[in-house]
Amino acid sequence: MPESSQITTLPAPKGDLTVEDITLFPAKGGPAIIRNATFSLEHGSILAVIGPSGSGKSSLARALAVVWQPANGAVRLDGAALTQWDPDALGAFVGHLPQEIDFFPGTITENIARLGAGDDKAAIAAA
């Protein structure tokens, strides 16, 4: 986790995503799951990541949602490294839905809004 002095208040993202030479290792140790991945997407673009079980698809998603930190490289949103964002502010724009989920106490709408006092119409549209 970055020090609070490294976190920056940033404007709402346009949505350009850049992955720069990231390498990911499993939490329990072992060989790299992803090595030196590099790609970029302009806002509004779609990327499909396909591969067999254990090939790193979920690990990549975790890195893009700041659930896992890459061992090297950077993930950037509109040029700013994800680690520069305040996690609560970034959470309004970036989400991760793992294969196995646990809901927070509350309604589905509250879960989508991250337990905040969110806009019910926006949460329903997201669902």
C-alpha positions as CSV (number, residue, x, y, z in Angstrom):
1,M,0.0,0.0,0.0
2,P,1.4,3.4,-0.9
3,E,2.2,5.9,1.8
4,S,-0.5,8.6,2.2
5,S,2.0,11.2,0.8
6,Q,2.1,9.3,-2.5
7,I,-1.7,9.3,-2.9
8,T,-3.0,12.1,-5.1
9,T,-6.5,13.6,-5.5
10,L,-7.2,12.9,-9.2
11,P,-10.1,13.9,-11.4
12,A,-12.7,11.3,-12.5
13,P,-10.9,9.1,-15.1
14,K,-11.6,9.2,-18.8
15,G,-10.7,5.5,-18.8
16,D,-7.5,5.0,-20.8
17,L,-5.8,1.9,-19.3
18,T,-2.1,1.1,-19.7
19,V,-0.3,-2.0,-18.4
20,E,3.4,-1.5,-18.4
21,D,5.7,-4.6,-18.2
22,I,3.9,-6.1,-15.1
23,T,4.9,-9.4,-13.5
24,L,2.7,-11.1,-11.0
25,F,3.6,-13.8,-8.5
26,P,1.1,-15.9,-6.5
27,A,0.5,-14.8,-2.9
28,K,1.9,-18.2,-1.6
29,G,5.1,-17.9,-3.6
30,G,6.2,-19.8,-6.7
31,P,7.0,-19.0,-10.3
32,A,5.5,-15.9,-11.9
33,I,2.0,-16.2,-13.1
34,I,2.3,-13.3,-15.6
35,R,5.6,-12.0,-16.9
36,N,6.2,-8.7,-18.5
37,A,2.7,-8.1,-19.7
38,T,2.2,-4.8,-21.7
39,F,-0.9,-3.5,-23.4
40,S,-3.0,-0.4,-23.6
41,L,-6.7,0.3,-24.1
42,E,-8.4,3.6,-24.9
43,H,-11.6,4.4,-23.1
44,G,-14.6,2.5,-24.5
45,S,-12.4,-0.3,-25.8
46,I,-13.0,-4.0,-24.9
47,L,-10.3,-6.6,-24.3
48,A,-11.1,-10.3,-24.0
49,V,-8.6,-12.4,-22.1
50,I,-8.9,-16.1,-22.8
51,G,-6.9,-19.1,-21.8
52,P,-7.0,-22.3,-19.8
53,S,-7.5,-22.6,-16.1
54,G,-4.5,-21.4,-14.2
55,S,-3.1,-19.2,-17.1
56,G,-3.4,-15.9,-15.2
57,K,-6.7,-14.4,-16.3
58,S,-8.0,-13.9,-12.7
59,S,-4.6,-12.7,-11.6
60,L,-4.5,-10.1,-14.3
61,A,-8.0,-8.9,-13.3
62,R,-6.8,-8.7,-9.6
63,A,-3.9,-6.5,-10.7
64,L,-6.2,-4.2,-12.8
65,A,-8.5,-3.8,-9.8
66,V,-5.6,-3.2,-7.3
67,V,-6.4,-6.4,-5.4
68,W,-2.8,-7.6,-6.2
69,Q,0.2,-5.4,-6.6
70,P,2.6,-6.3,-9.5
71,A,6.1,-7.3,-8.5
72,N,7.3,-4.9,-11.2
73,G,5.8,-2.6,-13.8
74,A,2.7,-0.4,-13.4
75,V,-1.0,-0.3,-14.2
76,R,-2.1,3.2,-15.1
77,L,-5.4,4.8,-15.5
78,D,-5.2,8.0,-17.6
79,G,-1.5,8.0,-17.1
80,A,-1.6,7.9,-13.2
81,A,-0.4,4.7,-11.6
82,L,-3.3,3.0,-9.7
83,T,-1.2,3.2,-6.5
84,Q,-1.3,7.0,-6.7
85,W,-5.1,6.9,-6.4
86,D,-6.9,7.2,-3.1
87,P,-8.4,3.6,-2.8
88,D,-11.9,4.9,-1.9
89,A,-11.9,7.3,-4.9
90,L,-10.6,4.6,-7.3
91,G,-13.2,2.2,-6.0
92,A,-16.0,4.3,-7.5
93,F,-14.5,3.7,-11.0
94,V,-12.8,0.3,-10.8
95,G,-14.4,-2.9,-9.7
96,H,-13.5,-6.6,-9.4
97,L,-16.0,-9.4,-9.3
98,P,-14.1,-12.6,-8.3
99,Q,-15.3,-16.1,-9.2
100,E,-16.3,-16.7,-5.6
101,I,-18.0,-13.8,-3.9
102,D,-19.2,-12.8,-0.5
103,F,-21.8,-10.1,-0.1
104,F,-21.7,-7.4,2.5
105,P,-24.6,-7.1,4.9
106,G,-27.3,-5.1,3.0
107,T,-29.2,-5.0,-0.2
108,I,-27.8,-5.8,-3.6
109,T,-28.0,-2.1,-4.4
110,E,-25.9,-1.3,-1.3
111,N,-23.4,-3.9,-2.3
112,I,-23.0,-2.5,-5.8
113,A,-22.6,1.0,-4.3
114,R,-19.9,-0.4,-2.0
115,L,-22.1,0.2,1.1
116,G,-22.2,3.9,0.3
117,A,-25.2,6.1,-0.1
118,G,-25.1,5.5,-3.8
119,D,-27.5,6.4,-6.6
120,D,-30.1,3.5,-6.8
121,K,-30.6,4.1,-10.5
122,A,-26.9,3.8,-11.2
123,A,-26.6,0.6,-9.1
124,I,-29.6,-0.9,-10.9
125,A,-28.1,0.0,-14.3
126,A,-24.8,-1.6,-13.2
127,A,-26.5,-4.8,-12.2
